[in-house]
Amino acid sequence: MAKRTQKAGATARFGARYGVSVRRNSGIALAKKTAKYTCPVCQYRKVSRKSVGIWSCSKCSHTFAGGAWEPFTRASDANSRILRRSVEGATTADMAYIAQQAALDYERRLAAGELDEEE
């Protein structure tokens, strides 16, 4: 007998209701929620979601707060980068990013007329 949910996956329970894009977004969120992630302490792929925003490693029992659907969000990555820079100093990649942001800010202020162009 053929597998009935091969194409629809976890959203097969919705049938033909709600529309394709809603079912697709729901499937993506469910996949993120139930996936296993790498533990920041023991580096094993054993982190699972306990409840909304609470993630726990089943190997080392490390529990931490994260996003609703994934343990590490873009904001948490930015915070980690900022903390790392303050502790160990800026790396070459960080310095390149800072210089790029400063150049973009300068161009924006120059276009807005806040600065006079100097030769």
A tleap script that builds the chain and sets N, CA, C and O, in Angstrom:
source leaprc.protein.ff14SB
mol = sequence {
  NMET ALA LYS ARG THR GLN LYS ALA GLY ALA
  THR ALA ARG PHE GLY ALA ARG TYR GLY VAL
  SER VAL ARG ARG ASN SER GLY ILE ALA LEU
  ALA LYS LYS THR ALA LYS TYR THR CYS PRO
  VAL CYS GLN TYR ARG LYS VAL SER ARG LYS
  SER VAL GLY ILE TRP SER CYS SER LYS CYS
  SER HIE THR PHE ALA GLY GLY ALA TRP GLU
  PRO PHE THR ARG ALA SER ASP ALA ASN SER
  ARG ILE LEU ARG ARG SER VAL GLU GLY ALA
  THR THR ALA ASP MET ALA TYR ILE ALA GLN
  GLN ALA ALA LEU ASP TYR GLU ARG ARG LEU
  ALA ALA GLY GLU LEU ASP GLU GLU CGLU
}
set mol.1.N position { 0.834 -1.169 0.000 }
set mol.1.CA position { 0.000 0.000 0.000 }
set mol.1.C position { 0.885 1.241 0.000 }
set mol.1.O position { 1.907 1.279 0.686 }
set mol.2.N position { 0.497 2.247 -0.763 }
set mol.2.CA position { 1.303 3.448 -0.912 }
set mol.2.C position { 1.209 4.326 0.332 }
set mol.2.O position { 0.235 4.285 1.084 }
set mol.3.N position { 2.248 5.113 0.515 }
set mol.3.CA position { 2.266 6.064 1.621 }
set mol.3.C position { 1.354 7.229 1.267 }
set mol.3.O position { 1.527 7.842 0.213 }
set mol.4.N position { 0.392 7.549 2.118 }
set mol.4.CA position { -0.619 8.539 1.750 }
set mol.4.C position { -0.195 9.965 2.026 }
set mol.4.O position { -0.775 10.882 1.445 }
set mol.5.N position { 0.794 10.203 2.889 }
set mol.5.CA position { 1.162 11.573 3.237 }
set mol.5.C position { 2.542 11.944 2.717 }
set mol.5.O position { 3.221 12.794 3.293 }
set mol.6.N position { 2.952 11.309 1.633 }
set mol.6.CA position { 4.288 11.587 1.118 }
set mol.6.C position { 4.432 13.043 0.694 }
set mol.6.O position { 5.436 13.673 1.025 }
set mol.7.N position { 3.471 13.589 -0.020 }
set mol.7.CA position { 3.565 14.943 -0.527 }
set mol.7.C position { 3.118 15.968 0.516 }
set mol.7.O position { 3.732 17.027 0.645 }
set mol.8.N position { 2.068 15.665 1.249 }
set mol.8.CA position { 1.494 16.630 2.177 }
set mol.8.C position { 2.216 16.666 3.515 }
set mol.8.O position { 2.221 17.703 4.179 }
set mol.9.N position { 2.817 15.577 3.919 }
set mol.9.CA position { 3.541 15.542 5.188 }
set mol.9.C position { 2.625 15.693 6.380 }
set mol.9.O position { 1.554 15.089 6.430 }
set mol.10.N position { 3.045 16.501 7.344 }
set mol.10.CA position { 2.285 16.666 8.586 }
set mol.10.C position { 0.996 17.454 8.367 }
set mol.10.O position { 0.106 17.431 9.217 }
set mol.11.N position { 0.890 18.145 7.242 }
set mol.11.CA position { -0.308 18.941 6.985 }
set mol.11.C position { -1.380 18.155 6.241 }
set mol.11.O position { -2.379 18.732 5.812 }
set mol.12.N position { -1.193 16.868 6.083 }
set mol.12.CA position { -2.198 16.044 5.405 }
set mol.12.C position { -3.509 16.039 6.182 }
set mol.12.O position { -4.571 15.825 5.598 }
set mol.13.N position { -3.449 16.271 7.478 }
set mol.13.CA position { -4.657 16.266 8.297 }
set mol.13.C position { -5.608 17.402 7.942 }
set mol.13.O position { -6.790 17.347 8.284 }
set mol.14.N position { -5.105 18.442 7.255 }
set mol.14.CA position { -5.961 19.552 6.868 }
set mol.14.C position { -6.753 19.262 5.596 }
set mol.14.O position { -7.713 19.966 5.284 }
set mol.15.N position { -6.347 18.221 4.861 }
set mol.15.CA position { -7.047 17.873 3.634 }
set mol.15.C position { -6.920 18.968 2.597 }
set mol.15.O position { -5.838 19.520 2.399 }
set mol.16.N position { -8.023 19.284 1.934 }
set mol.16.CA position { -8.016 20.310 0.890 }
set mol.16.C position { -8.416 21.667 1.443 }
set mol.16.O position { -8.663 22.595 0.672 }
set mol.17.N position { -8.483 21.801 2.732 }
set mol.17.CA position { -8.940 23.056 3.346 }
set mol.17.C position { -7.799 24.052 3.528 }
set mol.17.O position { -6.630 23.668 3.511 }
set mol.18.N position { -8.131 25.310 3.699 }
set mol.18.CA position { -7.271 26.429 4.105 }
set mol.18.C position { -6.359 26.991 3.030 }
set mol.18.O position { -5.806 28.073 3.232 }
set mol.19.N position { -6.171 26.338 1.926 }
set mol.19.CA position { -5.334 26.870 0.855 }
set mol.19.C position { -3.898 26.365 0.918 }
set mol.19.O position { -3.415 25.944 1.969 }
set mol.20.N position { -3.236 26.415 -0.220 }
set mol.20.CA position { -1.894 25.844 -0.341 }
set mol.20.C position { -0.869 26.590 0.502 }
set mol.20.O position { -0.081 25.964 1.211 }
set mol.21.N position { -0.869 27.920 0.436 }
set mol.21.CA position { 0.173 28.676 1.132 }
set mol.21.C position { 0.037 28.550 2.646 }
set mol.21.O position { 1.049 28.500 3.346 }
set mol.22.N position { -1.188 28.496 3.169 }
set mol.22.CA position { -1.378 28.335 4.609 }
set mol.22.C position { -0.884 26.968 5.049 }
set mol.22.O position { -0.223 26.845 6.081 }
set mol.23.N position { -1.200 25.938 4.271 }
set mol.23.CA position { -0.733 24.585 4.618 }
set mol.23.C position { 0.782 24.487 4.509 }
set mol.23.O position { 1.417 23.814 5.321 }
set mol.24.N position { 1.372 25.151 3.513 }
set mol.24.CA position { 2.826 25.119 3.351 }
set mol.24.C position { 3.518 25.795 4.527 }
set mol.24.O position { 4.475 25.254 5.080 }
set mol.25.N position { 3.035 26.979 4.913 }
set mol.25.CA position { 3.633 27.686 6.050 }
set mol.25.C position { 3.466 26.900 7.335 }
set mol.25.O position { 4.367 26.873 8.174 }
set mol.26.N position { 2.323 26.264 7.493 }
set mol.26.CA position { 2.085 25.431 8.673 }
set mol.26.C position { 3.055 24.256 8.701 }
set mol.26.O position { 3.583 23.912 9.759 }
set mol.27.N position { 3.289 23.643 7.553 }
set mol.27.CA position { 4.221 22.513 7.479 }
set mol.27.C position { 5.640 22.917 7.815 }
set mol.27.O position { 6.360 22.168 8.476 }
set mol.28.N position { 6.056 24.104 7.365 }
set mol.28.CA position { 7.398 24.599 7.669 }
set mol.28.C position { 7.549 24.834 9.166 }
set mol.28.O position { 8.560 24.463 9.761 }
set mol.29.N position { 6.536 25.454 9.774 }
set mol.29.CA position { 6.583 25.728 11.214 }
set mol.29.C position { 6.592 24.429 12.012 }
set mol.29.O position { 7.332 24.318 12.989 }
set mol.30.N position { 5.791 23.448 11.620 }
set mol.30.CA position { 5.771 22.166 12.328 }
set mol.30.C position { 7.100 21.434 12.196 }
set mol.30.O position { 7.554 20.797 13.146 }
set mol.31.N position { 7.722 21.518 11.031 }
set mol.31.CA position { 9.017 20.868 10.831 }
set mol.31.C position { 10.086 21.514 11.709 }
set mol.31.O position { 10.908 20.813 12.300 }
set mol.32.N position { 10.081 22.855 11.799 }
set mol.32.CA position { 11.054 23.541 12.659 }
set mol.32.C position { 10.842 23.179 14.120 }
set mol.32.O position { 11.800 22.994 14.871 }
set mol.33.N position { 9.573 23.080 14.516 }
set mol.33.CA position { 9.236 22.826 15.915 }
set mol.33.C position { 9.684 21.437 16.361 }
set mol.33.O position { 10.182 21.274 17.475 }
set mol.34.N position { 9.511 20.439 15.501 }
set mol.34.CA position { 9.790 19.065 15.906 }
set mol.34.C position { 11.206 18.606 15.578 }
set mol.34.O position { 11.590 17.500 15.958 }
set mol.35.N position { 11.991 19.425 14.881 }
set mol.35.CA position { 13.355 19.038 14.511 }
set mol.35.C position { 14.265 19.002 15.740 }
set mol.35.O position { 13.977 19.623 16.763 }
set mol.36.N position { 15.364 18.263 15.616 }
set mol.36.CA position { 16.396 18.234 16.649 }
set mol.36.C position { 17.467 19.258 16.283 }
set mol.36.O position { 17.811 19.420 15.113 }
set mol.37.N position { 17.991 19.950 17.304 }
set mol.37.CA position { 18.996 20.980 17.091 }
set mol.37.C position { 20.244 20.670 17.912 }
set mol.37.O position { 20.212 19.836 18.817 }
set mol.38.N position { 21.343 21.349 17.586 }
set mol.38.CA position { 22.614 21.135 18.264 }
set mol.38.C position { 22.648 21.892 19.585 }
set mol.38.O position { 22.287 23.068 19.643 }
set mol.39.N position { 23.078 21.225 20.634 }
set mol.39.CA position { 23.151 21.821 21.963 }
set mol.39.C position { 24.333 22.790 22.023 }
set mol.39.O position { 25.422 22.450 21.561 }
set mol.40.N position { 24.144 23.994 22.583 }
set mol.40.CA position { 25.250 24.939 22.676 }
set mol.40.C position { 26.293 24.550 23.726 }
set mol.40.O position { 27.397 25.095 23.723 }
set mol.41.N position { 25.960 23.618 24.622 }
set mol.41.CA position { 26.882 23.223 25.682 }
set mol.41.C position { 27.665 21.968 25.296 }
set mol.41.O position { 28.896 21.980 25.298 }
set mol.42.N position { 26.959 20.886 24.967 }
set mol.42.CA position { 27.632 19.609 24.708 }
set mol.42.C position { 27.839 19.317 23.218 }
set mol.42.O position { 28.484 18.328 22.871 }
set mol.43.N position { 27.306 20.156 22.343 }
set mol.43.CA position { 27.468 20.050 20.895 }
set mol.43.C position { 26.856 18.784 20.288 }
set mol.43.O position { 27.207 18.417 19.167 }
set mol.44.N position { 25.958 18.117 20.996 }
set mol.44.CA position { 25.249 16.971 20.439 }
set mol.44.C position { 23.922 17.447 19.850 }
set mol.44.O position { 23.373 18.462 20.280 }
set mol.45.N position { 23.425 16.727 18.891 }
set mol.45.CA position { 22.157 17.079 18.243 }
set mol.45.C position { 21.008 16.461 19.036 }
set mol.45.O position { 20.360 15.518 18.583 }
set mol.46.N position { 20.768 17.009 20.229 }
set mol.46.CA position { 19.776 16.442 21.137 }
set mol.46.C position { 18.815 17.492 21.696 }
set mol.46.O position { 18.069 17.184 22.625 }
set mol.47.N position { 18.804 18.706 21.174 }
set mol.47.CA position { 17.938 19.755 21.702 }
set mol.47.C position { 16.553 19.622 21.074 }
set mol.47.O position { 16.413 19.553 19.853 }
set mol.48.N position { 15.538 19.589 21.929 }
set mol.48.CA position { 14.159 19.532 21.452 }
set mol.48.C position { 13.327 20.556 22.213 }
set mol.48.O position { 13.728 21.044 23.269 }
set mol.49.N position { 12.171 20.868 21.661 }
set mol.49.CA position { 11.300 21.881 22.248 }
set mol.49.C position { 10.446 21.275 23.349 }
set mol.49.O position { 9.810 20.240 23.150 }
set mol.50.N position { 10.433 21.918 24.506 }
set mol.50.CA position { 9.597 21.482 25.621 }
set mol.50.C position { 8.256 22.201 25.598 }
set mol.50.O position { 7.212 21.565 25.741 }
set mol.51.N position { 8.271 23.502 25.421 }
set mol.51.CA position { 7.063 24.310 25.245 }
set mol.51.C position { 7.481 25.559 24.473 }
set mol.51.O position { 8.625 25.657 24.029 }
set mol.52.N position { 6.576 26.500 24.311 }
set mol.52.CA position { 6.865 27.673 23.490 }
set mol.52.C position { 8.041 28.452 24.078 }
set mol.52.O position { 7.943 28.999 25.177 }
set mol.53.N position { 9.148 28.498 23.343 }
set mol.53.CA position { 10.315 29.252 23.767 }
set mol.53.C position { 11.226 28.545 24.749 }
set mol.53.O position { 12.256 29.104 25.125 }
set mol.54.N position { 10.890 27.334 25.183 }
set mol.54.CA position { 11.719 26.575 26.128 }
set mol.54.C position { 12.313 25.378 25.394 }
set mol.54.O position { 11.584 24.541 24.861 }
set mol.55.N position { 13.636 25.304 25.373 }
set mol.55.CA position { 14.359 24.239 24.674 }
set mol.55.C position { 15.246 23.515 25.661 }
set mol.55.O position { 15.809 24.133 26.565 }
set mol.56.N position { 15.377 22.209 25.496 }
set mol.56.CA position { 16.150 21.410 26.441 }
set mol.56.C position { 16.941 20.334 25.708 }
set mol.56.O position { 16.472 19.738 24.738 }
set mol.57.N position { 18.151 20.104 26.198 }
set mol.57.CA position { 19.009 19.049 25.655 }
set mol.57.C position { 18.746 17.774 26.439 }
set mol.57.O position { 18.805 17.778 27.669 }
set mol.58.N position { 18.456 16.687 25.741 }
set mol.58.CA position { 18.164 15.427 26.429 }
set mol.58.C position { 19.435 14.716 26.878 }
set mol.58.O position { 19.357 13.778 27.671 }
set mol.59.N position { 20.597 15.134 26.399 }
set mol.59.CA position { 21.851 14.499 26.814 }
set mol.59.C position { 22.422 15.131 28.079 }
set mol.59.O position { 22.726 14.432 29.046 }
set mol.60.N position { 22.571 16.484 28.070 }
set mol.60.CA position { 23.209 17.142 29.214 }
set mol.60.C position { 22.221 17.892 30.102 }
set mol.60.O position { 22.626 18.520 31.080 }
set mol.61.N position { 20.941 17.835 29.777 }
set mol.61.CA position { 19.870 18.477 30.550 }
set mol.61.C position { 19.991 19.992 30.609 }
set mol.61.O position { 19.456 20.615 31.526 }
set mol.62.N position { 20.676 20.590 29.660 }
set mol.62.CA position { 20.778 22.049 29.603 }
set mol.62.C position { 19.461 22.599 29.055 }
set mol.62.O position { 19.044 22.222 27.960 }
set mol.63.N position { 18.809 23.479 29.800 }
set mol.63.CA position { 17.553 24.091 29.391 }
set mol.63.C position { 17.785 25.580 29.178 }
set mol.63.O position { 18.425 26.238 29.998 }
set mol.64.N position { 17.268 26.103 28.085 }
set mol.64.CA position { 17.474 27.511 27.780 }
set mol.64.C position { 16.274 28.055 27.016 }
set mol.64.O position { 15.458 27.302 26.484 }
set mol.65.N position { 16.187 29.381 26.977 }
set mol.65.CA position { 15.112 30.056 26.258 }
set mol.65.C position { 15.552 30.318 24.826 }
set mol.65.O position { 16.724 30.585 24.560 }
set mol.66.N position { 14.604 30.238 23.919 }
set mol.66.CA position { 14.887 30.489 22.520 }
set mol.66.C position { 13.655 31.016 21.835 }
set mol.66.O position { 12.770 31.580 22.478 }
set mol.67.N position { 13.593 30.835 20.533 }
set mol.67.CA position { 12.438 31.275 19.782 }
set mol.67.C position { 11.272 30.317 19.942 }
set mol.67.O position { 11.415 29.248 20.535 }
set mol.68.N position { 10.130 30.697 19.417 }
set mol.68.CA position { 8.949 29.856 19.523 }
set mol.68.C position { 9.069 28.613 18.648 }
set mol.68.O position { 8.613 27.538 19.039 }
set mol.69.N position { 9.671 28.743 17.476 }
set mol.69.CA position { 9.747 27.621 16.547 }
set mol.69.C position { 11.144 27.040 16.440 }
set mol.69.O position { 11.286 25.850 16.160 }
set mol.70.N position { 12.186 27.843 16.655 }
set mol.70.CA position { 13.558 27.347 16.609 }
set mol.70.C position { 14.322 27.911 17.797 }
set mol.70.O position { 14.007 29.003 18.270 }
set mol.71.N position { 15.317 27.187 18.284 }
set mol.71.CA position { 16.010 27.635 19.495 }
set mol.71.C position { 16.870 28.874 19.289 }
set mol.71.O position { 17.070 29.641 20.230 }
set mol.72.N position { 17.377 29.085 18.093 }
set mol.72.CA position { 18.271 30.207 17.841 }
set mol.72.C position { 17.660 31.088 16.761 }
set mol.72.O position { 17.458 30.643 15.631 }
set mol.73.N position { 17.366 32.335 17.106 }
set mol.73.CA position { 16.765 33.271 16.172 }
set mol.73.C position { 17.820 34.224 15.629 }
set mol.73.O position { 18.969 34.196 16.069 }
set mol.74.N position { 17.436 35.067 14.675 }
set mol.74.CA position { 18.387 36.050 14.149 }
set mol.74.C position { 18.814 37.027 15.233 }
set mol.74.O position { 19.970 37.449 15.271 }
set mol.75.N position { 17.889 37.387 16.114 }
set mol.75.CA position { 18.229 38.306 17.204 }
set mol.75.C position { 19.228 37.668 18.160 }
set mol.75.O position { 20.149 38.339 18.625 }
set mol.76.N position { 19.061 36.378 18.460 }
set mol.76.CA position { 19.994 35.716 19.370 }
set mol.76.C position { 21.368 35.572 18.727 }
set mol.76.O position { 22.383 35.640 19.418 }
set mol.77.N position { 21.411 35.371 17.405 }
set mol.77.CA position { 22.699 35.319 16.708 }
set mol.77.C position { 23.407 36.668 16.783 }
set mol.77.O position { 24.618 36.725 16.995 }
set mol.78.N position { 22.654 37.753 16.609 }
set mol.78.CA position { 23.247 39.093 16.694 }
set mol.78.C position { 23.758 39.358 18.106 }
set mol.78.O position { 24.839 39.920 18.280 }
set mol.79.N position { 22.990 38.957 19.109 }
set mol.79.CA position { 23.426 39.138 20.495 }
set mol.79.C position { 24.688 38.344 20.781 }
set mol.79.O position { 25.592 38.842 21.452 }
set mol.80.N position { 24.761 37.125 20.286 }
set mol.80.CA position { 25.963 36.301 20.488 }
set mol.80.C position { 27.173 36.947 19.844 }
set mol.80.O position { 28.265 36.942 20.411 }
set mol.81.N position { 26.974 37.507 18.648 }
set mol.81.CA position { 28.072 38.168 17.945 }
set mol.81.C position { 28.558 39.383 18.728 }
set mol.81.O position { 29.763 39.608 18.839 }
set mol.82.N position { 27.636 40.160 19.267 }
set mol.82.CA position { 27.994 41.346 20.051 }
set mol.82.C position { 28.751 40.948 21.311 }
set mol.82.O position { 29.762 41.563 21.651 }
set mol.83.N position { 28.267 39.924 22.001 }
set mol.83.CA position { 28.945 39.466 23.216 }
set mol.83.C position { 30.331 38.932 22.917 }
set mol.83.O position { 31.279 39.203 23.654 }
set mol.84.N position { 30.452 38.164 21.823 }
set mol.84.CA position { 31.758 37.621 21.457 }
set mol.84.C position { 32.742 38.737 21.146 }
set mol.84.O position { 33.905 38.673 21.545 }
set mol.85.N position { 32.269 39.777 20.423 }
set mol.85.CA position { 33.143 40.904 20.093 }
set mol.85.C position { 33.611 41.627 21.341 }
set mol.85.O position { 34.767 42.041 21.427 }
set mol.86.N position { 32.704 41.784 22.324 }
set mol.86.CA position { 33.083 42.514 23.528 }
set mol.86.C position { 34.047 41.715 24.391 }
set mol.86.O position { 34.855 42.301 25.111 }
set mol.87.N position { 33.980 40.395 24.335 }
set mol.87.CA position { 34.836 39.555 25.168 }
set mol.87.C position { 36.204 39.345 24.537 }
set mol.87.O position { 37.229 39.526 25.194 }
set mol.88.N position { 36.224 38.965 23.268 }
set mol.88.CA position { 37.503 38.598 22.660 }
set mol.88.C position { 37.989 39.573 21.597 }
set mol.88.O position { 38.999 39.320 20.941 }
set mol.89.N position { 37.292 40.667 21.423 }
set mol.89.CA position { 37.705 41.633 20.415 }
set mol.89.C position { 37.129 41.284 19.059 }
set mol.89.O position { 36.699 40.155 18.825 }
set mol.90.N position { 37.124 42.248 18.180 }
set mol.90.CA position { 36.528 42.062 16.864 }
set mol.90.C position { 37.434 41.235 15.961 }
set mol.90.O position { 38.651 41.426 15.949 }
set mol.91.N position { 36.842 40.322 15.209 }
set mol.91.CA position { 37.584 39.526 14.239 }
set mol.91.C position { 37.663 40.294 12.925 }
set mol.91.O position { 37.084 41.373 12.800 }
set mol.92.N position { 38.364 39.753 11.966 }
set mol.92.CA position { 38.511 40.403 10.665 }
set mol.92.C position { 37.160 40.533 9.970 }
set mol.92.O position { 36.856 41.566 9.374 }
set mol.93.N position { 36.347 39.471 10.052 }
set mol.93.CA position { 35.020 39.509 9.421 }
set mol.93.C position { 34.139 40.562 10.095 }
set mol.93.O position { 33.384 41.272 9.432 }
set mol.94.N position { 34.248 40.651 11.426 }
set mol.94.CA position { 33.464 41.650 12.145 }
set mol.94.C position { 33.896 43.065 11.753 }
set mol.94.O position { 33.056 43.945 11.566 }
set mol.95.N position { 35.203 43.278 11.629 }
set mol.95.CA position { 35.705 44.592 11.250 }
set mol.95.C position { 35.244 44.962 9.839 }
set mol.95.O position { 34.907 46.118 9.583 }
set mol.96.N position { 35.227 43.989 8.919 }
set mol.96.CA position { 34.755 44.240 7.562 }
set mol.96.C position { 33.281 44.612 7.579 }
set mol.96.O position { 32.862 45.513 6.852 }
set mol.97.N position { 32.500 43.938 8.389 }
set mol.97.CA position { 31.068 44.230 8.506 }
set mol.97.C position { 30.850 45.629 9.091 }
set mol.97.O position { 29.998 46.377 8.613 }
set mol.98.N position { 31.620 45.980 10.125 }
set mol.98.CA position { 31.514 47.308 10.740 }
set mol.98.C position { 31.872 48.394 9.728 }
set mol.98.O position { 31.192 49.417 9.650 }
set mol.99.N position { 32.934 48.175 8.952 }
set mol.99.CA position { 33.344 49.148 7.944 }
set mol.99.C position { 32.281 49.294 6.859 }
set mol.99.O position { 32.009 50.405 6.403 }
set mol.100.N position { 31.686 48.195 6.449 }
set mol.100.CA position { 30.635 48.236 5.430 }
set mol.100.C position { 29.420 49.008 5.939 }
set mol.100.O position { 28.851 49.819 5.208 }
set mol.101.N position { 29.023 48.764 7.179 }
set mol.101.CA position { 27.896 49.478 7.765 }
set mol.101.C position { 28.192 50.974 7.890 }
set mol.101.O position { 27.312 51.800 7.646 }
set mol.102.N position { 29.425 51.326 8.269 }
set mol.102.CA position { 29.810 52.729 8.383 }
set mol.102.C position { 29.777 53.408 7.017 }
set mol.102.O position { 29.338 54.553 6.905 }
set mol.103.N position { 30.238 52.710 5.972 }
set mol.103.CA position { 30.216 53.272 4.626 }
set mol.103.C position { 28.786 53.494 4.150 }
set mol.103.O position { 28.489 54.524 3.544 }
set mol.104.N position { 27.900 52.544 4.418 }
set mol.104.CA position { 26.497 52.688 4.037 }
set mol.104.C position { 25.846 53.846 4.786 }
set mol.104.O position { 25.060 54.603 4.215 }
set mol.105.N position { 26.177 53.975 6.059 }
set mol.105.CA position { 25.621 55.063 6.860 }
set mol.105.C position { 26.118 56.422 6.335 }
set mol.105.O position { 25.355 57.385 6.258 }
set mol.106.N position { 27.393 56.479 5.980 }
set mol.106.CA position { 27.960 57.710 5.430 }
set mol.106.C position { 27.268 58.081 4.120 }
set mol.106.O position { 26.912 59.241 3.913 }
set mol.107.N position { 27.073 57.094 3.229 }
set mol.107.CA position { 26.406 57.352 1.950 }
set mol.107.C position { 24.965 57.822 2.170 }
set mol.107.O position { 24.492 58.712 1.462 }
set mol.108.N position { 24.278 57.242 3.129 }
set mol.108.CA position { 22.902 57.619 3.419 }
set mol.108.C position { 22.841 59.061 3.924 }
set mol.108.O position { 21.994 59.842 3.491 }
set mol.109.N position { 23.750 59.406 4.848 }
set mol.109.CA position { 23.764 60.772 5.383 }
set mol.109.C position { 24.166 61.780 4.314 }
set mol.109.O position { 23.652 62.899 4.303 }
set mol.110.N position { 25.075 61.407 3.416 }
set mol.110.CA position { 25.495 62.288 2.333 }
set mol.110.C position { 24.333 62.534 1.368 }
set mol.110.O position { 24.133 63.660 0.911 }
set mol.111.N position { 23.571 61.486 1.060 }
set mol.111.CA position { 22.424 61.619 0.156 }
set mol.111.C position { 21.312 62.445 0.793 }
set mol.111.O position { 20.577 63.144 0.094 }
set mol.112.N position { 21.185 62.369 2.115 }
set mol.112.CA position { 20.146 63.128 2.810 }
set mol.112.C position { 20.527 64.589 2.995 }
set mol.112.O position { 19.696 65.392 3.419 }
set mol.113.N position { 21.768 64.946 2.684 }
set mol.113.CA position { 22.203 66.330 2.804 }
set mol.113.C position { 22.694 66.684 4.190 }
set mol.113.O position { 22.869 67.864 4.493 }
set mol.114.N position { 22.920 65.708 5.033 }
set mol.114.CA position { 23.403 65.980 6.381 }
set mol.114.C position { 24.890 66.322 6.392 }
set mol.114.O position { 25.371 66.976 7.317 }
set mol.115.N position { 25.617 65.884 5.370 }
set mol.115.CA position { 27.058 66.127 5.284 }
set mol.115.C position { 27.376 66.912 4.020 }
set mol.115.O position { 26.676 66.801 3.013 }
set mol.116.N position { 28.435 67.704 4.083 }
set mol.116.CA position { 28.930 68.369 2.882 }
set mol.116.C position { 30.005 67.492 2.275 }
set mol.116.O position { 30.833 66.931 2.993 }
set mol.117.N position { 29.996 67.369 0.953 }
set mol.117.CA position { 30.991 66.519 0.311 }
set mol.117.C position { 32.338 67.226 0.336 }
set mol.117.O position { 32.471 68.364 -0.114 }
set mol.118.N position { 33.326 66.530 0.869 }
set mol.118.CA position { 34.665 67.097 0.993 }
set mol.118.C position { 35.566 66.477 -0.055 }
set mol.118.O position { 35.411 65.307 -0.405 }
set mol.119.N position { 36.515 67.268 -0.557 }
set mol.119.CA position { 37.388 66.769 -1.609 }
set mol.119.C position { 38.771 66.505 -1.130 }
set mol.119.O position { 39.624 66.079 -1.910 }
savepdb mol mol.pdb
quit
